[in-house]
Amino acid sequence: MNHNINKTKHLLSQAIDLQSIIDYQKYAIVSSEVINKKTGTVTVFAFDRGQGLSEHTAPFDALVYIIDGHGVITISGTEHSLKAGEMIIMPANEPHALKAVQKFKMLLVMIKS
């Protein structure tokens, strides 16, 4: 049985408020995978204020859409300040990092092809 299908089955074929998928947790980064396929993933993250992900790379392009709050995404040394309703595409193999200026939620869409 595919655990990922069962995990997200309650999300299929219905309108979902992205903010309701995940809650903030004090001093933490929380994530919830919405879709996990060979061709890509969709994950919702919630970052408490001051939390972040250190610089890393990924072998695939990734789209980040800010659902709530304000975060800074650094790509190849350039900082991009994003707030709710904005998005950015992080190119494959480019170093990037994320930091919560205030708590924020984001949708990460990773395309693997």
N, CA, C and O atoms as a MOPAC input file, in Angstrom:
PM7 MOZYME 1SCF
protein

 N      0.84600 1    -1.18500 1     0.00000 1
 C      0.00000 1     0.00000 1     0.00000 1
 C      0.89000 1     1.24600 1     0.00000 1
 O      1.86800 1     1.29700 1     0.74600 1
 N      0.57500 1     2.23600 1    -0.80900 1
 C      1.35600 1     3.45700 1    -0.88900 1
 C      0.94500 1     4.41200 1     0.22600 1
 O     -0.15500 1     4.96400 1     0.20500 1
 N      1.83300 1     4.60300 1     1.19700 1
 C      1.55400 1     5.44300 1     2.35900 1
 C      1.27900 1     6.89300 1     1.95100 1
 O      0.41600 1     7.54500 1     2.54000 1
 N      2.00400 1     7.40700 1     0.94600 1
 C      1.81200 1     8.79800 1     0.53000 1
 C      0.41400 1     9.04800 1    -0.01700 1
 O     -0.15300 1    10.11800 1     0.20400 1
 N     -0.14400 1     8.08100 1    -0.72500 1
 C     -1.50100 1     8.24200 1    -1.23900 1
 C     -2.48800 1     8.32200 1    -0.08200 1
 O     -3.37000 1     9.18100 1    -0.08400 1
 N     -2.35400 1     7.44200 1     0.90200 1
 C     -3.25800 1     7.45900 1     2.04500 1
 C     -3.09900 1     8.73600 1     2.86600 1
 O     -4.07700 1     9.27000 1     3.38900 1
 N     -1.86800 1     9.21800 1     2.97700 1
 C     -1.57900 1    10.41700 1     3.75700 1
 C     -2.27600 1    11.64700 1     3.18000 1
 O     -2.72800 1    12.50800 1     3.93500 1
 N     -2.36900 1    11.74200 1     1.86400 1
 C     -2.94800 1    12.93000 1     1.23500 1
 C     -4.32100 1    12.68600 1     0.62800 1
 O     -4.87400 1    13.58000 1    -0.01200 1
 N     -4.87600 1    11.51300 1     0.80900 1
 C     -6.15500 1    11.17700 1     0.19900 1
 C     -7.25400 1    12.16800 1     0.58500 1
 O     -8.11600 1    12.48200 1    -0.23500 1
 N     -7.23300 1    12.66300 1     1.82400 1
 C     -8.26300 1    13.60200 1     2.27800 1
 C     -8.17400 1    14.95600 1     1.56900 1
 O     -9.08400 1    15.77500 1     1.70100 1
 N     -7.09700 1    15.20600 1     0.82000 1
 C     -6.93900 1    16.46600 1     0.09600 1
 C     -7.43800 1    16.38500 1    -1.34800 1
 O     -7.59000 1    17.41200 1    -2.01000 1
 N     -7.69000 1    15.18100 1    -1.83400 1
 C     -8.04400 1    14.99900 1    -3.24100 1
 C     -9.43700 1    15.54400 1    -3.56500 1
 O    -10.37200 1    15.42500 1    -2.77400 1
 N     -9.54300 1    16.13800 1    -4.73700 1
 C    -10.81800 1    16.57100 1    -5.32700 1
 C    -11.62300 1    17.51600 1    -4.44800 1
 O    -12.85100 1    17.43700 1    -4.40900 1
 N    -10.94000 1    18.40300 1    -3.74600 1
 C    -11.65600 1    19.40400 1    -2.96300 1
 C    -10.81600 1    20.66600 1    -2.82500 1
 O     -9.58800 1    20.62400 1    -2.89400 1
 N    -11.49600 1    21.77700 1    -2.63100 1
 C    -10.80600 1    23.04800 1    -2.41600 1
 C    -10.23300 1    23.06200 1    -1.00700 1
 O    -10.91700 1    22.72200 1    -0.04100 1
 N     -8.96600 1    23.46000 1    -0.90100 1
 C     -8.28000 1    23.47000 1     0.39000 1
 C     -7.66800 1    24.85300 1     0.61000 1
 O     -7.06100 1    25.42000 1    -0.29800 1
 N     -7.82800 1    25.38200 1     1.79800 1
 C     -7.14900 1    26.61000 1     2.19900 1
 C     -5.72300 1    26.21700 1     2.57500 1
 O     -5.52000 1    25.49000 1     3.54800 1
 N     -4.72600 1    26.69300 1     1.80800 1
 C     -3.33200 1    26.31300 1     2.05500 1
 C     -2.90100 1    26.57800 1     3.48900 1
 O     -2.12000 1    25.80800 1     4.04700 1
 N     -3.39400 1    27.65200 1     4.09400 1
 C     -2.99200 1    27.97000 1     5.45600 1
 C     -3.44700 1    26.91800 1     6.45600 1
 O     -2.83700 1    26.76800 1     7.51500 1
 N     -4.50700 1    26.19100 1     6.13500 1
 C     -5.05000 1    25.21400 1     7.08300 1
 C     -4.31000 1    23.87100 1     7.04200 1
 O     -4.53100 1    23.02400 1     7.90700 1
 N     -3.44700 1    23.66900 1     6.06200 1
 C     -2.75200 1    22.38400 1     5.93100 1
 C     -1.74300 1    22.16800 1     7.05800 1
 O     -1.48900 1    21.03500 1     7.46500 1
 N     -1.17400 1    23.26000 1     7.55500 1
 C     -0.10600 1    23.14100 1     8.54600 1
 C     -0.20100 1    24.29000 1     9.54300 1
 O     -0.61100 1    25.39500 1     9.19000 1
 N      0.18400 1    24.02100 1    10.80000 1
 C      0.18400 1    25.03400 1    11.84700 1
 C      1.61000 1    25.39400 1    12.23000 1
 O      2.53300 1    24.59700 1    12.06500 1
 N      1.77400 1    26.59500 1    12.73800 1
 C      3.07000 1    27.01200 1    13.25600 1
 C      3.35200 1    26.28500 1    14.56900 1
 O      2.43200 1    25.96400 1    15.32200 1
 N      4.63800 1    26.02900 1    14.83400 1
 C      5.06900 1    25.49600 1    16.12100 1
 C      6.22100 1    26.37200 1    16.61400 1
 O      7.13500 1    26.69300 1    15.85500 1
 N      6.16900 1    26.74600 1    17.86700 1
 C      7.16500 1    27.63800 1    18.44900 1
 C      8.55800 1    27.05000 1    18.29700 1
 O      8.78600 1    25.87800 1    18.59700 1
 N      9.49200 1    27.87800 1    17.82800 1
 C     10.91600 1    27.53500 1    17.66400 1
 C     11.15100 1    26.37300 1    16.69400 1
 O     12.12500 1    25.63500 1    16.84300 1
 N     10.27500 1    26.20800 1    15.71000 1
 C     10.39200 1    25.02800 1    14.84200 1
 C     10.07600 1    25.34400 1    13.38500 1
 O      9.50200 1    26.37800 1    13.04500 1
 N     10.48100 1    24.40000 1    12.55100 1
 C     10.08300 1    24.35500 1    11.14100 1
 C      9.24500 1    23.09100 1    10.99300 1
 O      9.68700 1    22.00000 1    11.35500 1
 N      8.04900 1    23.24000 1    10.46400 1
 C      7.14700 1    22.11100 1    10.30100 1
 C      6.85400 1    21.95800 1     8.81600 1
 O      6.71900 1    22.95200 1     8.10200 1
 N      6.75500 1    20.71500 1     8.34500 1
 C      6.43100 1    20.49700 1     6.93300 1
 C      5.38800 1    19.40100 1     6.78300 1
 O      5.26600 1    18.50600 1     7.61900 1
 N      4.64900 1    19.49800 1     5.70500 1
 C      3.65600 1    18.48300 1     5.37600 1
 C      3.69000 1    18.25600 1     3.86800 1
 O      3.41500 1    19.16500 1     3.08600 1
 N      4.02700 1    17.05100 1     3.47900 1
 C      4.08000 1    16.70500 1     2.06500 1
 C      2.66700 1    16.51200 1     1.53600 1
 O      1.87700 1    15.75500 1     2.10000 1
 N      2.36000 1    17.20500 1     0.44600 1
 C      1.03300 1    17.13400 1    -0.15100 1
 C      1.02900 1    16.14900 1    -1.31600 1
 O      0.09000 1    15.36700 1    -1.47000 1
 N      2.07800 1    16.18900 1    -2.13500 1
 C      2.21900 1    15.27800 1    -3.27000 1
 C      3.67000 1    14.80700 1    -3.32900 1
 O      4.59700 1    15.59800 1    -3.15400 1
 N      3.85400 1    13.51900 1    -3.57600 1
 C      5.19500 1    12.96500 1    -3.77100 1
 C      5.12700 1    11.98400 1    -4.93200 1
 O      4.63300 1    10.86500 1    -4.79200 1
 N      5.63000 1    12.42200 1    -6.08000 1
 C      5.63700 1    11.60600 1    -7.29100 1
 C      7.05800 1    11.53500 1    -7.84200 1
 O      7.92100 1    12.31000 1    -7.42700 1
 N      7.30900 1    10.62100 1    -8.76500 1
 C      8.62500 1    10.53300 1    -9.40800 1
 C      9.00300 1    11.84800 1   -10.07700 1
 O     10.17700 1    12.21600 1   -10.10800 1
 N      8.01700 1    12.55200 1   -10.61100 1
 C      8.27000 1    13.77300 1   -11.37200 1
 C      8.34700 1    15.03300 1   -10.51600 1
 O      8.71400 1    16.09400 1   -11.02100 1
 N      8.01000 1    14.93900 1    -9.23400 1
 C      8.11100 1    16.10300 1    -8.37800 1
 C      7.35800 1    15.96700 1    -7.07400 1
 O      6.64800 1    14.99000 1    -6.83700 1
 N      7.53500 1    16.98300 1    -6.22700 1
 C      6.88000 1    17.00300 1    -4.92500 1
 C      6.25700 1    18.36400 1    -4.67600 1
 O      6.67600 1    19.37400 1    -5.24300 1
 N      5.25200 1    18.36900 1    -3.81900 1
 C      4.63400 1    19.59700 1    -3.33400 1
 C      4.59600 1    19.47000 1    -1.81200 1
 O      4.05000 1    18.50900 1    -1.27100 1
 N      5.18600 1    20.45500 1    -1.13000 1
 C      5.28700 1    20.42100 1     0.32000 1
 C      4.93200 1    21.79100 1     0.87900 1
 O      5.30500 1    22.81900 1     0.31300 1
 N      4.20800 1    21.79800 1     1.99600 1
 C      3.89400 1    23.03600 1     2.69800 1
 C      4.78300 1    23.09700 1     3.94000 1
 O      4.90400 1    22.11600 1     4.67300 1
 N      5.40300 1    24.25800 1     4.16800 1
 C      6.27500 1    24.48000 1     5.31900 1
 C      5.73100 1    25.62000 1     6.16900 1
 O      5.12400 1    26.55600 1     5.64700 1
 N      5.95000 1    25.54000 1     7.47700 1
 C      5.67500 1    26.64200 1     8.39800 1
 C      6.94600 1    26.88400 1     9.20700 1
 O      7.44100 1    25.97900 1     9.87900 1
 N      7.47100 1    28.10800 1     9.13900 1
 C      8.68900 1    28.49400 1     9.84500 1
 C      8.32600 1    29.46300 1    10.96500 1
 O      7.66200 1    30.46900 1    10.71500 1
 N      8.74600 1    29.17800 1    12.18700 1
 C      8.58100 1    30.15200 1    13.24800 1
 C      9.59800 1    31.27400 1    13.03400 1
 O     10.61500 1    31.06800 1    12.37300 1
 N      9.33500 1    32.43700 1    13.57800 1
 C     10.23200 1    33.58700 1    13.42700 1
 C     11.66000 1    33.20400 1    13.83900 1
 O     11.88400 1    32.60200 1    14.88900 1
 N     12.61400 1    33.57100 1    12.98100 1
 C     14.02400 1    33.30300 1    13.25800 1
 C     14.51600 1    31.94700 1    12.78500 1
 O     15.72300 1    31.70400 1    12.76500 1
 N     13.61600 1    31.07000 1    12.40800 1
 C     14.00800 1    29.74500 1    11.92700 1
 C     14.40600 1    29.83100 1    10.45400 1
 O     14.04400 1    30.78500 1     9.76600 1
 N     15.14100 1    28.84700 1     9.97900 1
 C     15.53900 1    28.85600 1     8.58000 1
 C     16.18700 1    27.56600 1     8.15900 1
 O     16.36300 1    26.64400 1     8.95500 1
 N     16.53800 1    27.51600 1     6.89400 1
 C     17.27700 1    26.38800 1     6.33100 1
 C     18.61400 1    26.92300 1     5.86000 1
 O     18.66900 1    27.91700 1     5.13600 1
 N     19.69400 1    26.26900 1     6.26600 1
 C     21.02300 1    26.71900 1     5.87100 1
 C     21.23400 1    26.49900 1     4.37400 1
 O     20.48200 1    25.77500 1     3.72000 1
 N     22.27100 1    27.14000 1     3.85500 1
 C     22.54000 1    27.07700 1     2.42100 1
 C     22.73600 1    25.63900 1     1.96400 1
 O     23.45100 1    24.85900 1     2.59200 1
 N     22.09000 1    25.31200 1     0.86700 1
 C     22.18000 1    23.97100 1     0.27300 1
 C     21.83800 1    24.09200 1    -1.21500 1
 O     21.45500 1    25.16400 1    -1.68300 1
 N     21.97500 1    23.00800 1    -1.94000 1
 C     21.57100 1    22.97800 1    -3.34500 1
 C     20.60400 1    21.82500 1    -3.55800 1
 O     20.51900 1    20.90400 1    -2.74600 1
 N     19.88600 1    21.89500 1    -4.65500 1
 C     18.98300 1    20.81700 1    -5.06000 1
 C     19.19000 1    20.59800 1    -6.55400 1
 O     19.45800 1    21.54900 1    -7.28800 1
 N     19.07000 1    19.36500 1    -7.00700 1
 C     19.32800 1    19.07900 1    -8.42000 1
 C     18.18300 1    19.44700 1    -9.36500 1
 O     18.25600 1    19.18300 1   -10.56500 1
 N     17.12200 1    20.05900 1    -8.82100 1
 C     15.94500 1    20.37400 1    -9.62200 1
 C     15.48500 1    21.80500 1    -9.34700 1
 O     15.74400 1    22.34900 1    -8.27300 1
 N     14.79900 1    22.41500 1   -10.32500 1
 C     14.17100 1    23.71000 1   -10.09700 1
 C     13.10600 1    23.56600 1    -9.01800 1
 O     12.47400 1    22.51700 1    -8.88900 1
 N     12.91400 1    24.63500 1    -8.24200 1
 C     11.88800 1    24.62200 1    -7.20200 1
 C     11.19800 1    25.97600 1    -7.15700 1
 O     11.85100 1    27.01900 1    -7.15900 1
 N      9.88000 1    25.94900 1    -7.11600 1
 C      9.08300 1    27.15500 1    -6.99600 1
 C      8.66000 1    27.29600 1    -5.53500 1
 O      8.16500 1    26.34600 1    -4.92800 1
 N      8.85800 1    28.48700 1    -4.98100 1
 C      8.42100 1    28.78400 1    -3.61800 1
 C      7.34800 1    29.86300 1    -3.70400 1
 O      7.55500 1    30.91600 1    -4.30700 1
 N      6.19800 1    29.58600 1    -3.09000 1
 C      5.09900 1    30.55000 1    -3.01600 1
 C      4.85000 1    30.84000 1    -1.53800 1
 O      4.61700 1    29.91700 1    -0.75600 1
 N      4.89900 1    32.10700 1    -1.15200 1
 C      4.69500 1    32.48600 1     0.24200 1
 C      3.19000 1    32.57500 1     0.51800 1
 O      2.47600 1    33.36900 1    -0.09400 1
 N      2.73600 1    31.75400 1     1.43700 1
 C      1.32100 1    31.67800 1     1.79900 1
 C      0.96700 1    32.72800 1     2.84600 1
 O     -0.09900 1    33.34200 1     2.79300 1
 N      1.88400 1    32.92400 1     3.80500 1
 C      1.62000 1    33.79600 1     4.94800 1
 C      2.94800 1    34.32000 1     5.47800 1
 O      3.95200 1    33.60900 1     5.45400 1
 N      2.95700 1    35.54700 1     5.95200 1
 C      4.13500 1    36.07600 1     6.61700 1
 C      5.18700 1    36.66000 1     5.69200 1
 O      4.88300 1    37.13600 1     4.59800 1
 N      6.45500 1    36.61200 1     6.16100 1
 C      7.56000 1    37.26600 1     5.46100 1
 C      8.83500 1    36.46900 1     5.68100 1
 O      9.19700 1    36.15500 1     6.81500 1
 N      9.51400 1    36.14300 1     4.57900 1
 C     10.77300 1    35.40400 1     4.65700 1
 C     11.78600 1    35.95000 1     3.68200 1
 O     11.44500 1    36.67100 1     2.74400 1
 N     13.04000 1    35.59700 1     3.91300 1
 C     14.11900 1    35.97400 1     3.00600 1
 C     14.68700 1    34.69300 1     2.41500 1
 O     15.04600 1    33.76200 1     3.13600 1
 N     14.76100 1    34.66600 1     1.09300 1
 C     15.35100 1    33.53800 1     0.38500 1
 C     16.59700 1    34.05900 1    -0.31700 1
 O     16.53300 1    34.99500 1    -1.11300 1
 N     17.72400 1    33.44000 1    -0.01100 1
 C     18.99400 1    33.83300 1    -0.61800 1
 C     19.33700 1    32.80800 1    -1.68800 1
 O     19.39400 1    31.60900 1    -1.41700 1
 N     19.56500 1    33.29100 1    -2.90800 1
 C     19.92900 1    32.42000 1    -4.02600 1
 C     21.25300 1    32.91500 1    -4.58600 1
 O     21.35300 1    34.05600 1    -5.03700 1
 N     22.25700 1    32.06800 1    -4.55700 1
 C     23.59700 1    32.41700 1    -5.06000 1
 C     24.08700 1    33.74700 1    -4.49400 1
 O     24.65500 1    34.56500 1    -5.21800 1
 N     23.86300 1    33.95900 1    -3.19200 1
 C     24.35600 1    35.14400 1    -2.51100 1
 C     23.47900 1    36.36900 1    -2.58900 1
 O     23.77700 1    37.37400 1    -1.94300 1
 N     22.40300 1    36.32400 1    -3.36100 1
 C     21.49500 1    37.46600 1    -3.48800 1
 C     20.24700 1    37.23200 1    -2.64800 1
 O     19.56000 1    36.22400 1    -2.81600 1
 N     19.94900 1    38.17400 1    -1.73500 1
 C     18.76900 1    38.05500 1    -0.88000 1
 C     17.51500 1    38.55400 1    -1.59100 1
 O     17.52800 1    39.57500 1    -2.27800 1
 N     16.44500 1    37.81200 1    -1.40600 1
 C     15.14000 1    38.16500 1    -1.95300 1
 C     14.14600 1    38.16000 1    -0.80200 1
 O     13.92500 1    37.12400 1    -0.17400 1
 N     13.55200 1    39.30100 1    -0.52600 1
 C     12.57100 1    39.42600 1     0.54400 1
 C     11.19000 1    39.17800 1    -0.04400 1
 O     10.75700 1    39.88500 1    -0.95400 1
 N     10.49800 1    38.16400 1     0.48500 1
 C      9.18700 1    37.80500 1    -0.05300 1
 C      8.13500 1    37.83100 1     1.04200 1
 O      8.39800 1    37.48200 1     2.19300 1
 N      6.93500 1    38.25400 1     0.65400 1
 C      5.81600 1    38.27300 1     1.58400 1
 C      4.64700 1    37.49600 1     0.97300 1
 O      4.70300 1    37.07300 1    -0.18200 1
 N      3.60500 1    37.31800 1     1.75600 1
 C      2.43400 1    36.55100 1     1.32600 1
 C      1.96400 1    36.97600 1    -0.05500 1
 O      1.82200 1    38.16400 1    -0.34300 1
 N      1.72500 1    35.98500 1    -0.90100 1
 C      1.24300 1    36.23500 1    -2.25100 1
 C      2.34000 1    36.31600 1    -3.29400 1
 O      2.04900 1    36.39200 1    -4.48700 1
 N      3.60900 1    36.30300 1    -2.86300 1
 C      4.72200 1    36.38100 1    -3.81000 1
 C      5.37600 1    35.01400 1    -3.97900 1
 O      5.23900 1    34.12800 1    -3.13500 1
 N      6.09000 1    34.86600 1    -5.09100 1
 C      6.77100 1    33.60400 1    -5.37900 1
 C      8.13400 1    33.86900 1    -5.97800 1
 O      8.42300 1    34.96900 1    -6.45100 1
 N      8.96700 1    32.83900 1    -5.95000 1
 C     10.27900 1    32.89300 1    -6.58300 1
 C     10.61900 1    31.48700 1    -7.04900 1
 O     10.18300 1    30.50500 1    -6.44800 1
 N     11.39500 1    31.39100 1    -8.11900 1
 C     11.86600 1    30.09600 1    -8.59800 1
 C     13.34500 1    29.98300 1    -8.26700 1
 O     14.14600 1    30.83200 1    -8.65800 1
 N     13.69800 1    28.92900 1    -7.54300 1
 C     15.09200 1    28.65400 1    -7.20600 1
 C     15.63500 1    27.69400 1    -8.25800 1
 O     15.16300 1    26.56100 1    -8.36100 1
 N     16.62500 1    28.13200 1    -9.04400 1
 C     17.14600 1    27.27900 1   -10.11800 1
 C     17.90000 1    26.05900 1    -9.58300 1
 O     18.50800 1    26.10600 1    -8.51400 1
 N     17.84800 1    24.99600 1   -10.33200 1
 C     18.58000 1    23.77300 1   -10.00000 1
 C     20.05900 1    24.07700 1    -9.81800 1
 O     20.63800 1    24.88700 1   -10.54200 1
 N     20.65400 1    23.41700 1    -8.84300 1
 C     22.09700 1    23.46500 1    -8.57000 1
 C     22.61800 1    24.82600 1    -8.12000 1
 O     23.83200 1    25.00600 1    -8.03100 1
 N     21.74600 1    25.78900 1    -7.83400 1
 C     22.16400 1    27.08900 1    -7.30600 1
 C     22.05600 1    27.02700 1    -5.77900 1
 O     21.03900 1    26.56800 1    -5.25900 1
 N     23.08400 1    27.47800 1    -5.05300 1
 C     22.98700 1    27.46100 1    -3.59200 1
 C     21.88500 1    28.41300 1    -3.11400 1
 O     21.76600 1    29.53700 1    -3.60100 1
 N     21.09000 1    27.94400 1    -2.16000 1
 C     20.00900 1    28.77400 1    -1.63600 1
 C     19.80700 1    28.49200 1    -0.14200 1
 O     20.15900 1    27.42300 1     0.35700 1
 N     19.23700 1    29.46500 1     0.55000 1
 C     18.94500 1    29.35900 1     1.97700 1
 C     17.66000 1    30.12600 1     2.25400 1
 O     17.27400 1    30.99700 1     1.47500 1
 N     16.98800 1    29.80300 1     3.37400 1
 C     15.74600 1    30.47100 1     3.74400 1
 C     15.81700 1    30.91500 1     5.19700 1
 O     16.40600 1    30.23200 1     6.03500 1
 N     15.21300 1    32.06700 1     5.49100 1
 C     15.18200 1    32.60000 1     6.85200 1
 C     13.84800 1    33.28900 1     7.09200 1
 O     13.38400 1    34.06600 1     6.25800 1
 N     13.23400 1    33.00300 1     8.23200 1
 C     11.96100 1    33.62600 1     8.58900 1
 C     12.20700 1    34.95500 1     9.29100 1
 O     12.64900 1    34.97400 1    10.44000 1
 N     11.92900 1    36.05800 1     8.61700 1
 C     12.01500 1    37.38800 1     9.21500 1
 C     10.91800 1    37.50300 1    10.27300 1
 O     11.14500 1    38.00000 1    11.37600 1
 N      9.74800 1    37.04100 1     9.91400 1
 C      8.64600 1    36.81300 1    10.84200 1
 C      8.14000 1    35.42800 1    10.49100 1
 O      8.51700 1    34.88300 1     9.45400 1
 N      7.30200 1    34.84900 1    11.32200 1
 C      6.85900 1    33.50300 1    10.96600 1
 C      6.20900 1    33.53800 1     9.58600 1
 O      5.50200 1    34.48200 1     9.23100 1
 N      6.47100 1    32.47900 1     8.82100 1
 C      5.88000 1    32.42200 1     7.48500 1
 C      5.61400 1    30.99200 1     7.06200 1
 O      6.24200 1    30.04700 1     7.54000 1
 N      4.65800 1    30.86400 1     6.14700 1
 C      4.32000 1    29.57400 1     5.53900 1
 C      4.60900 1    29.68100 1     4.05400 1
 O      4.42100 1    30.72800 1     3.43400 1
 N      5.07500 1    28.56600 1     3.49900 1
 C      5.36400 1    28.55600 1     2.06900 1
 C      4.97300 1    27.21900 1     1.45300 1
 O      4.94400 1    26.18400 1     2.12000 1
 N      4.67800 1    27.27500 1     0.17300 1
 C      4.42200 1    26.08800 1    -0.63500 1
 C      5.64500 1    25.88400 1    -1.49400 1
 O      6.05000 1    26.79400 1    -2.21700 1
 N      6.24600 1    24.70600 1    -1.43200 1
 C      7.41900 1    24.36800 1    -2.23100 1
 C      7.00900 1    23.34300 1    -3.28100 1
 O      6.52700 1    22.26000 1    -2.95200 1
 N      7.20600 1    23.69700 1    -4.55100 1
 C      6.92100 1    22.78900 1    -5.66000 1
 C      8.25300 1    22.45900 1    -6.32300 1
 O      8.88900 1    23.32800 1    -6.91900 1
 N      8.66800 1    21.20500 1    -6.21800 1
 C      9.93800 1    20.74400 1    -6.78800 1
 C      9.63200 1    19.93800 1    -8.04400 1
 O      8.90200 1    18.94800 1    -7.99800 1
 N     10.19600 1    20.37400 1    -9.16400 1
 C      9.99400 1    19.69200 1   -10.44200 1
 C     11.24200 1    18.85800 1   -10.73800 1
 O     12.34900 1    19.39100 1   -10.80000 1
 N     11.05700 1    17.54900 1   -10.92100 1
 C     12.18300 1    16.63900 1   -11.08400 1
 C     12.41700 1    16.20500 1   -12.51800 1
 O     13.10900 1    15.21200 1   -12.74300 1
 N     11.87900 1    16.89800 1   -13.47900 1
 C     12.10600 1    16.49200 1   -14.86900 1
 C     12.39000 1    17.70000 1   -15.73000 1
 O     12.60700 1    17.56200 1   -16.93400 1

